[in-house]
Amino acid sequence: MKELQGRLNALLIRAATMFAMRDYMLLWLRLWVANIFYASGRTKVADGFLTPSDSALTLFEYEYDLPLLPPELAATLAVYAETFLPLLLMLGLLSRLSGLGLVGMTLVIQIFVYPTHFTEHAAWLAALLPVVMLGGGKISLDHLLFRSREPK
């Protein structure tokens, strides 16, 4: 038991020194905001993984009232975006691009859907903008796959 505890302690010390605080912050921001969007997307689906529910279609038709898009298309796009962009963000894969997509979605929600919820949307933007600006950090698939392309 003491050997296992010693190995675990060494692993924790190594993890604490391997990554900078910035990497842990970016991981936390990615997971926090991705959870919000993914949970929202799950409330919009029916039987399948990506099929908008009747209630979601009703919301997009009568309450959300997005310009330029028919409600069926808007609901489908929202379900896809709120499913795949948060998953990419959680994994830290294409972090900047998925974060930018969620920034765009947040702006659409703020301007057209719920303009009175500025403080909530500002918090989402505050979490997304560091990821868009800095990337996913070292605790991400982006770092594992593309670190040879990073400037030294």
C-alpha positions as CSV (number, residue, x, y, z in Angstrom):
1,M,0.0,0.0,0.0
2,K,2.8,2.4,0.8
3,E,4.4,1.7,-2.5
4,L,1.2,2.6,-4.3
5,Q,0.8,5.7,-2.3
6,G,4.4,6.7,-3.1
7,R,3.8,6.2,-6.8
8,L,0.6,8.2,-6.7
9,N,2.4,11.0,-4.8
10,A,5.2,11.0,-7.4
11,L,2.7,11.1,-10.2
12,L,0.9,14.1,-8.7
13,I,4.2,15.9,-8.2
14,R,5.2,15.3,-11.8
15,A,1.7,16.5,-13.0
16,A,2.0,19.6,-10.9
17,T,5.4,20.5,-12.4
18,M,4.7,19.3,-16.0
19,F,2.1,21.8,-16.8
20,A,1.9,25.6,-16.1
21,M,-1.1,27.1,-14.3
22,R,-2.2,28.5,-17.7
23,D,-2.7,24.9,-19.0
24,Y,-4.9,24.0,-16.0
25,M,-6.9,27.2,-16.4
26,L,-7.5,26.6,-20.1
27,L,-8.5,23.0,-19.4
28,W,-11.0,24.2,-16.7
29,L,-12.4,26.9,-19.0
30,R,-12.8,24.5,-21.9
31,L,-14.6,21.9,-19.7
32,W,-16.8,24.4,-18.0
33,V,-18.2,26.2,-21.1
34,A,-18.3,23.0,-23.1
35,N,-20.5,21.4,-20.4
36,I,-23.0,24.3,-20.6
37,F,-23.4,24.1,-24.4
38,Y,-23.4,20.3,-24.5
39,A,-26.1,20.1,-21.8
40,S,-28.2,22.7,-23.7
41,G,-27.8,20.7,-26.9
42,R,-29.0,17.5,-25.2
43,T,-32.3,19.2,-24.2
44,K,-33.0,19.9,-27.9
45,V,-32.9,16.3,-29.1
46,A,-35.6,13.7,-29.5
47,D,-35.1,9.9,-30.0
48,G,-31.8,10.0,-31.9
49,F,-28.4,11.6,-31.1
50,L,-28.9,14.5,-33.5
51,T,-32.6,14.7,-34.3
52,P,-34.2,17.9,-33.0
53,S,-37.3,17.3,-30.8
54,D,-40.7,18.7,-31.5
55,S,-40.4,21.0,-28.5
56,A,-37.0,22.3,-29.9
57,L,-38.6,22.9,-33.3
58,T,-41.5,24.8,-31.6
59,L,-39.0,27.0,-29.7
60,F,-37.1,27.8,-32.8
61,E,-40.4,28.6,-34.6
62,Y,-42.1,30.8,-32.0
63,E,-39.7,31.9,-29.3
64,Y,-36.3,32.2,-30.8
65,D,-37.3,33.7,-34.1
66,L,-33.9,33.8,-35.8
67,P,-33.8,35.9,-39.0
68,L,-32.8,34.5,-42.3
69,L,-33.1,30.8,-41.2
70,P,-36.1,28.6,-41.3
71,P,-36.8,27.1,-37.8
72,E,-36.1,23.5,-38.9
73,L,-32.7,24.4,-40.2
74,A,-31.9,26.6,-37.2
75,A,-32.8,23.9,-34.8
76,T,-30.8,21.3,-36.7
77,L,-27.7,23.6,-36.8
78,A,-28.0,24.4,-33.1
79,V,-28.2,20.7,-32.2
80,Y,-25.1,19.9,-34.3
81,A,-23.2,22.9,-33.0
82,E,-24.1,22.2,-29.4
83,T,-23.1,18.6,-29.8
84,F,-19.9,18.6,-31.7
85,L,-18.3,21.9,-30.8
86,P,-18.4,21.2,-27.0
87,L,-17.0,17.7,-27.6
88,L,-14.1,19.1,-29.6
89,L,-13.5,21.7,-26.9
90,M,-13.6,19.1,-24.1
91,L,-11.0,17.0,-26.0
92,G,-8.9,20.1,-26.8
93,L,-9.1,19.2,-30.5
94,L,-9.4,22.2,-32.9
95,S,-9.9,24.3,-29.7
96,R,-9.6,27.7,-31.3
97,L,-12.0,26.8,-34.1
98,S,-14.6,25.2,-31.8
99,G,-14.2,28.0,-29.3
100,L,-14.8,30.6,-32.1
101,G,-17.9,28.7,-33.2
102,L,-19.3,28.8,-29.7
103,V,-18.4,32.6,-29.5
104,G,-20.5,33.1,-32.6
105,M,-23.3,31.0,-31.2
106,T,-23.2,33.0,-27.9
107,L,-23.4,36.3,-29.9
108,V,-26.4,35.0,-31.9
109,I,-28.1,33.9,-28.6
110,Q,-27.4,37.3,-27.0
111,I,-28.5,39.4,-30.0
112,F,-31.5,37.4,-31.2
113,V,-32.7,35.0,-28.6
114,Y,-32.2,36.2,-25.0
115,P,-30.9,39.8,-25.1
116,T,-31.7,40.3,-21.5
117,H,-29.2,37.6,-20.3
118,F,-26.1,39.7,-20.9
119,T,-24.2,38.7,-17.7
120,E,-24.6,35.0,-18.4
121,H,-23.4,35.4,-22.0
122,A,-20.6,37.6,-20.9
123,A,-19.3,34.9,-18.6
124,W,-19.4,32.4,-21.5
125,L,-17.5,34.8,-23.7
126,A,-15.0,35.4,-20.9
127,A,-14.3,31.7,-20.8
128,L,-14.2,31.2,-24.5
129,L,-12.0,34.1,-25.5
130,P,-8.8,32.8,-23.8
131,V,-9.2,29.5,-25.5
132,V,-9.7,31.3,-28.9
133,M,-6.7,33.5,-28.2
134,L,-4.3,30.9,-26.6
135,G,-5.5,27.6,-27.9
136,G,-6.3,24.5,-25.8
137,G,-3.0,24.6,-23.8
138,K,-0.7,21.6,-23.2
139,I,-3.5,19.5,-21.7
140,S,-5.2,19.0,-25.1
141,L,-5.1,16.9,-28.2
142,D,-4.1,20.0,-30.1
143,H,-0.9,20.0,-28.2
144,L,-0.2,16.3,-28.7
145,L,-1.0,16.4,-32.4
146,F,0.3,19.8,-33.5
147,R,3.1,20.7,-31.0
148,S,5.8,20.4,-33.8
149,R,4.1,23.4,-35.5
150,E,4.2,25.6,-32.4
151,P,6.6,28.5,-32.4
152,K,9.6,27.9,-30.2
